[in-house]
Amino acid sequence: MGLIRAGLVWVPINVRNSIEDSAFTLANCEVELLFYQQAFAGNVAALRELCPSVRAMVCIDGAGAGSLDAFTA
């Protein structure tokens, strides 16, 4: 509900998709912010190179720079 009130759109990415398919979805939907779990950090590293339009990638269960705590601070 908060996404809608903020004027944002949720774009689900299936973890079973190939990195290329996920990159296509992110680019096609003009995604600027990606939230992910630490378990998928390897995939996110590849997506960083393929999706320069994604301005921020936030790990929801990690610590340090790029974490949800750092993002919301």
Beta strands, then each sheet from edge to edge (+ up, - down):
strand 1: 33-36
strand 2: 56-59
sheet 1: 1+ 2+
end
